[in-house]
Amino acid sequence: MIDIRELYLKYKDIKEVKLIARVRNNRQGKVVSFLILNDGTTLNDVQVVYKTDTKGYQEAIQARVSSIVEIKGNIILTPGKQQEFEIQAEEIVLLDQAIEEYPLQKKEHSPEFLREISHLRARTKTFQAIFRIRSIAAFAIHKFFQEQNYVYVNTPIITGNDAEGAGESFIVSTRDDANYEEDFFAKKASLTVSGQLHGEAYAQAFKNIYTFGPTFRAENSNTSKHAAEFWMIEPEMAFCDLNENLKIIEDLVRYTINYIFENAKEELDFCNSNLEEGLIEKLNTVRNSKFAINTYEEVIEILKDAVKNGHSFEESNIEFGLDLGTEHERFICEVVNKCPTFVTNYPKEIKAFYMKQNSDNKTVAAADLLVPGIGELVGGSQREDDFEKIIQRCKEMGIEPEDLDWYNELRNYGYYKSAGFGLGFERLIMYVTGASNIRDVISFPRTPRNLIF
Amino acid sequence: MIDIRELYLKYKDIKEVKLIARVRNNRQGKVVSFLILNDGTTLNDVQVVYKTDTKGYQEAIQARVSSIVEIKGNIILTPGKQQEFEIQAEEIVLLDQAIEEYPLQKKEHSPEFLREISHLRARTKTFQAIFRIRSIAAFAIHKFFQEQNYVYVNTPIITGNDAEGAGESFIVSTRDDANYEEDFFAKKASLTVSGQLHGEAYAQAFKNIYTFGPTFRAENSNTSKHAAEFWMIEPEMAFCDLNENLKIIEDLVRYTINYIFENAKEELDFCNSNLEEGLIEKLNTVRNSKFAINTYEEVIEILKDAVKNGHSFEESNIEFGLDLGTEHERFICEVVNKCPTFVTNYPKEIKAFYMKQNSDNKTVAAADLLVPGIGELVGGSQREDDFEKIIQRCKEMGIEPEDLDWYNELRNYGYYKSAGFGLGFERLIMYVTGASNIRDVISFPRTPRNLIF
């Protein structure tokens, strides 16, 4: 047995093949008939030629789309044709016949329809490309960190911290009466919105750590960029400041893109042709140029000037303190800089309590990475290392410091510069595949009022 | 700046060093004083020698355990001494002083006490060893599958499938009145107990896939092997039968152990000395010998004989149909075979509905891998490929087939032999580190009535 990926690597050197694959198409002619097969190991299909005297012909002509067949045959090189080779069948066995009502017959389907059959859509070329790139990107991220001696930490999914302020969270319970004291954990439990706080504790132990796991938001927002369940990568580095943090973010994004070019070029080409024109060119630019850096204050000035010069935003009231919207983020990286852009030193009021206050007393050592087409891809910061200051920021932002005792107290046990970031994995996959909806880069998407499978 | 791991690789070739690290111990003498430092990048500490004329001496003598210091100094080779080199300090800066009440002073702590400070315990050598091995094992598993073109699939954590029968599940909600129709997903939602069903759908698309993510059980069992939240690896291979499945399990376990030997030998040695005597020997046996295979029926005969010969089990009523307990599992692999053992072809009544029925009509094509000290490490099976039979098994086992329509119907769309398994990641880490409690191999363990941090 050979799989089709291997066959494409070796077809020049072998003559006889035996393989099992799924029927994509079965076309009968009077003299010769054709099976188009795929086994999921590569985007490429294989064409099998069979005739009335092929053993198993009567079974073969019955084989419907999505059936599984076993082929024994010979490789015929076909230089100049669309495919470099085909298989002349000697024997065909119909291993399992698909029913006629298979929903993915050969025609175009809308993304909306395909989301309703998430258990089948990965069989289409578009989703084959997207999900193989997703898999390869995940491995690239692990490889990047492991090569640099980072420790992968599985921070908890169920958490008792209800206080991080990163967004609405789901309750986890075994009861239907909200009596949490009698519940499984004897207290209220939630699904994590971030592994960062736990990650920080581990960075104090291992210097450099990263998480890569699912996170959750119970936010009722039906946009193309939000899902209730998504995966995040959250590295944390002790003895590291904001500038070093930016360098690590840039290295990680570039390393991942390079790895995808090296290991999923066919899939990228497919995305370039079918999902985003110019995708490869866009990614090549990222591979070959430094990211731009603007302070938040510079961004505000740029946006003010743009409004003055007639550019209209939905939110045109641009003042220091504004929480940048996607329209502003995209304007900065798409129109002004035309490349991924770090925005640094945001007003402390619009950022989280744990970010290090700058000496100006109004901004924090935060940085978001904005990328064309997406907006925010990464959010990071250096963390507040002063115990008194972080307690004060908790109070100012309405968080009970007691709820995060263990976290804040890390500052009392020897704590010198810690920085880290959160990279939204689905947004990265949207960026590198050109997929325009987060529902199309996660296997079984979870969004408001939508929980099938 | 150099980190201590790098320093241990290069100390013979460099003279001057500058590093930042945490104080493990600070011992003042009349003439010379000693700082023992660690930065988390390696198990190894570094000894720094300083004197009254060292710049920063007054700060240095104040530095408490867990404080952060910066050292500038020279490498002095000390062949024959306990460590191969030490640093003669030229300058010491106390970057951040720890408070006196730091809970991890230099003395032995019980595992129970350390679990109460899960945010700090990773700073001890035991947990440094365990969690670095965990990280490296996770990467080995990804590497094993990626090298063989498997696609990593993030199956959903929140699921609407309430019917898999793999154990009690947690409810996920945004409400406290159990009105699930008005809830976030407009239906009842749970935390996944397994990614297998979704993984099977993806194996039909990509041939070979694997998951690696958190799974959950709301089971009120307080044992050393059960946690409410744990990570699983669930590969699924289309066109694969039970025998090939066993080979993949064995290859994966052996590959992971080999990778740990190559990349975390110091940590293994530490575990061998401190957690399980004979650990290295045990793992070497696994690396160098084939796993045993017994059918369930053989196991029943072996256990019956053992009882007859005077061995006593808590459950001594050994008959075909018995759901093997940990005592039986451990007896088979520890006493009888003295090596990891596959038990195959279990009675269908004690296994899941989706397992392929054997032609004897009483067993299924299942296999568990039992390992010494742990019991069940892996559970796997070939899946039922016949639509009618799987529907019938659902009904026999009290599962509404309609609740799993999408899953069962995969059998109608071309489905030929699919097999896979679930590997409990924490149990693997217990096995390879010698840790005896699952709470000590997961960063922030979640167990009944226990949700701190």
Interface residues (C-beta under 8 A of the other chain):
Chain A: M1 D3 R5 I20 R22 V23 D39 G40 T41 S66 S67 I68 L95 D96 Q97 A98 I99 Y102 H119 L120 A122 R123 F127 Q128 F131 R132 R134 S135 I136 A138 F139 H142 K143 Q146 N149 Y150 V151 Y152 V153 N154 T155 P156 I157 I158 T159 G160 N161 E168 F170 I171 V172 S173 T174 R175 D176 D177 A178 F184 F185 A186 K187 A189 L191 H198 A201 Y202 Q204 A205 F206 K207 N208 G213 P214 F216 A218 N220 A228 E229 W231 A238 F239 D385 W406 Y407 L410 N412 Y413 G414 Y415 Y416 I442 S443 F444 R446 P448 R449 N450 L451 I452 F453
Chain B: M1 D3 R5 I20 R22 V23 D39 G40 T41 S66 S67 I68 L95 D96 Q97 A98 I99 Y102 H119 L120 A122 R123 F127 Q128 F131 R132 R134 S135 I136 A138 F139 H142 K143 Q146 N149 Y150 V151 Y152 V153 N154 T155 P156 I157 I158 T159 G160 N161 E168 F170 I171 V172 S173 T174 R175 D176 D177 A178 F184 F185 A186 K187 A189 L191 H198 A201 Y202 Q204 A205 F206 K207 N208 G213 P214 F216 A218 N220 A228 E229 W231 A238 F239 D385 W406 Y407 L410 N412 Y413 G414 Y415 Y416 I442 S443 F444 R446 P448 R449 N450 L451 I452 F453
